[in-house]
């Protein structure tokens, strides 16, 4: 049944909100943030019981191919799709769809990312199978996460009429996508009971998403059509380097999903987090009797509900602090309140503005 099922792992992000551990040359997907294995390794590990390595593709930046391939040597090197520079998820997904369609014109692609945490992995694989069956009915399928609290850091999907059921999974027509709401709106969404968090994971036929790109993003489609015509020829690399910088940066949500017709959502509880900030990293670690997560050479005195990651080899001592995140690296030290950990990105932006590239 899974002969035409493929996964696309998006692994090109920078993970700026997880600075100073996550850097340009070693972004968060390459880091063992939740255990012994890196985020990328874990994302591939949970696909392997369902798919052979030959059916797992990775889209990433050129400089990240070698370290990612080293982390997962079972993946064929030709399955790495190189994006010369970030041009949004619409472009990287479109380019990958061209490669997959070239490999298998009947390919169904499951778009996942290399930096999500998923606790219920068996359910995850089952919902991908259900998504394949629904995608083969011409739907663009998105996975909606059952919301646990009124999050303001996630987008939301409003579901409409029930379209059907596959196995234990109901799927619904998508009524509306909403970007990250304010707290009042998020509380209302939670109360209404018809909203899911937008996971950023999708399932569709490769030819279907290319059709939608042709319809809604004709400039991108023209570039993809040109590249598809020279795939597996020496001209491909030259044209990729020439055309890619000219593309407009756009997300798949805004570029396609908010405008397409046959869009379905499968609401599912996966024990999911996008691990977008240090506070979410802390949530996935087991805490000690004082609510702390302490890793490395750490001494704590009267410390509560705090995470300390000591990665510089030296002793980090905390006394009488509460609700902090402390990340120590050889060249930078981060100290933030847990509830403000989303603002780490602002530090990175300031470092860029100051020209301190050696710290990025």
N, C-alpha and C positions, 0 to 999 in steps of 0.2 A: 504493500500500500504506500510505502514511503519512498518509492523509486524516484519520484520527482520532487521530493521535499529537500530543501536546502536551508541552511542558516547563514545569515550575514551578520557578523559581529562587528559593530562599529567601534573602533578602537583608536580613534585619532584625537580625542579630546586632551586638553591641557590640565584639567583639574585644578584650576587656580585657587578655588576655595579650600583646598587641602594643602596649601603652602604652609610651612616651608619644606614639608616632606615631599610633596609633589612638585616637580620642576619640569621645565621644557624637555630636558633630555631624559627624564625619568618620571613621567606623569603617573597619575594615580592608578591607572589600569595595570601598570607594571609593578605595583607595590603590594606586599602582603599585609593589607590593612586589617583584615578580619581573621587571619589565621596564618598557617604556614605557607599556603599557596597564594600567588598573586591574584588580583581581581580578574585579570585576563585568563589565567589558568583555570580559575573557578568557573568563569563564564563558559569556557570550552568544555570543562569536565562535565557540567550538567547537561550538555548537549550530546555527549558521546554515547550514552545508553540508547539514544534515539537515532542518531545519525552517524555514519562512518566519517572519518576525517576528510575523505574526499568530497563530502557534501557540506563542509563547513568553510565558508569564505570569511575573510577579514578585510575590512577597508580601513586604511590608516595612512599616515604620512610616511614618506620615503625613509626618513631617518629612524622610524620606529619599527620598520619591517624586521631588521636583523635581530634586535633584542626580543621582539615578540615571537619570531620564529624559533629562537633559541629556547624560549620558555615552553613552547609547544612543538617539539620537533616532528610530531606525527602529522601535523598539517602540511600538505603539499605546498611548496613555495609558490607555485603558480596560482594558488588560491588566494594570495594576498593581492588585493586591488589597491594600487597606489594613487592617492589623491595629492597632486602637487602642492596644494594649499587649501586651507579650509574655505569652503564656499557654501556652508550650510548643509543640513541633512538632505535637502531635496537633491542637490548635486551629487553627493557621495552615494546616496541610494540609487539615483538614476544611473550613474556610471557602473555601479555593481550589478544593476539589473541588466545592463547591456552585456556584461561578462557572463552572467548566469544564463541569459537567453541564448547567447552564443554556444554555451556548453550544452544546454538542454532547453529547446523551445517550449517545453511543457513545465518548466521549473516553477515551483511555488517557493517563494522566499520568505523566511521568518526573519524579520529584522529585529535584532536584539543589541544590547550594548555590553561593553566590556567592564562597566563600572557599576552595575547594579548588584545588590544583594537580594537573593531569593532563598527563603528558608524551605518552602514546600516544593522541592524540585520535582517530585513525581507528578504533582498536579500541574506544574509548569510544562512538563513534557506532554502530558495528556491534553492540555489546552492548545498546544501547538498542533497536535494531530487534529483536534476539532477545528482549529483555525484553517488547516489545510482543506478540510472537507467544505467549509463555508467559502473559502477563497475560490475553490473550483466551481462555485456557483456564481462567479464573477464579482463577488464582494471584495472591497478593500476592508480588511479586518484590523481592528485595533484592540489591544488588551486594556481593559479598564480595571484599575485596582480598587477593591472595596475600601472606602475611606475610613480611617480609624479615628481621626480628629480633624478639626477645621484647619487644615494646612493652608498656609498662604504662599508656600514655596513651590507648589505643584499647579499645573494646569488641570482643568476639569472637563469631563465629557458628560453631557446630558443625554440620557437614553430616552427613546420614544417607544413606539410600538414593538412588541415582541415579534421577531421574524421567524423564530423556530428554535429547535433544540438539537444539539448533537451530543450524544453520550449524555453526560450529566450537565452539560454547559448550555445555558440559554444564551441566545444572541439577539440583539436589539438594533433597531435603526438608530443611527446617531442623529440627534436633533441639533446639537450645538457643541462647539468647542469654546472654552473660555480660558483665557490666559490667567496667570497667577492672580487671584482675587485679593481684595483686602479682607481683614478678619471678619467684619460684619457679613460680607457676602459669603465667605467660606462657611460660617456658622449656618446661614440660611441654606446653602447647598446641602450641608450635612443633614439638616432637619427635613428637607424635602424628600430625601431618600431615593432620588432618581439620578444622582450624580456619582461618577467614579473619578478617581485620580487618573490623569493621563500618564500612562507608563512610558510612552515613547517607543513601545514595541508594536510591531505590525506584522501581518501575514497577508500576502497577496501573490497572484501569479506575476511573474516577471513581465510578461507581455501586457498585462492589465495596467500595471503602474506606468509602463512606458506609454501606453495609450493616453492615460490621464495627463502625463507630463506633456505629451504632444498637444493636448487640448488646452491645458491651463498655463503651461510654461513653454511656449513655442521656441523661445530663444535657447533655452536649455536643451530642448529636444533636438534642435538643429545641430548643436554641438555634439550631443550623444549619437546622433545619426552619422555624423562625419567620422567620429571615433569608431563606431561600430563597423563602418565600411572598411577600416584599415586594421581592425583587430588582428593580432597574430602576424603583422607585417612590420618591417623596420620603420615604416612611416608613422606608426601609432604613437610612439614616444615623442616624436617631433611635434605632431599635431596636438597631443595632450599638453605639452609644455607651452605651446603657442596659444591654445584656445582657452585653457582653464582659467588663467588670470582675468579673462574678459567677462567671466560669468558674474551675474548678480548674486549676492549672498541671500539665501532664502531657506527657511525651514520647510520640511515636508508637510507639517501641520498647516501652515499658512498658505504655502504654495499649492497644495493639492487637497489635503483632507477636509479643509473647511469649505471647499467648493465642489468637490466630487459628489456624485449622486448615490451610488450604491456603497454606502459606508456603514459597516456594522461594528458594534462593540460587544465583546464578551466580558461581562463583569466577573472578576475572579479574585479570590483571596490567596495571594502567593507568599505572604510574609515578606513583602517587597519593600525595599528602600533604594533610592537612587544614590545613596552615599555621597550626597552633594556637599556636605559640610562636616566639620569635626564632631559636631553634636550627634549627627547620625552615625558616625563611626563608633562613638561611645555607646550608643544604644544597642549595637550588635555585639558588644563584649559583655562577658559575665563580670559582675561587680563583686567586690569584697563586702564584708559585713558593714562597712561604712559608706557603701555606695560608690567606691572609687574603682577606677581602672588604672592600674599602675604597671607600666612596662619598662624594663631596663633597670638601670641603677638608680632606684628611687627610695628616698626615706620620707615617710609622712608622719606628722605629728598633728593630731586633732584636725585632720583634713577630711572633708565630707563631699560626696557627690562630685568628685573631680577626676579628670583623666590626665595622666602624665605619661608622655611617651619620651623616654630618654634615649635618644639615638646618637648622642655625641660621645658616649663612653664615660663621661664624667658623672659624678653624683648630682642628682637634682633633689633638693630637700624642700618640702612644703610644710608650713606651720600655720594652723588655724585658718586655712582658706576653705572656701566652699563654692561649688558650682563654677569651677574654672576648667579651661582646657590649656594644658602646657605641652608644647611640642618643641623639644630641644634637638637641634642638628648642629653639625660642626661649625657652620657659618651663620646661623640665624636661630633666634629664639622667639617663639610665639607664645604670648600669654593673652587669653581672651576669656570673657565670661561665656558660659555655654550658650546662653540665649542670644549672643551677638556673633556667634561663630560664622554666620553667613557673610559677615562683613570682611572676612579675610581677603576676599577678592579686591576690596578697595586698597588694601596694602599692596597687593600685586600691581594694581593700576598706578599707584604712586611710585613704586619702584621703576616701572616702565617710564613714567614721566620724568623721573630723575636720572634715567639712563643707566641704572644699576643692573645691567643685563646679567652680570655674574651671579646675581642672587635670584634670577628667575628660573 
